[in-house]
């Protein structure tokens, strides 16, 4: 029996902009005070960027990483 816990996949956010920001609190009532420092990221040729604090992944709509 394998007792390794399953880790939930990071949240994915589709965006139309190649420049995105994350503060880890977009869905938290009370805002950024409960998240992490705001960081700005640039989506590159891979079509996605990932937040170093919360692992939220931002995927460019219609880009190479857009699976939808």
Buried (B, 14 or more C-beta within 10 A) or exposed (E): EEEEEEEEEEBBBBBEEBEBEBBBBBEEEEEEEEBBEEBEBEBEEEBBBBBEBBEBBBBBEEBEBEEE
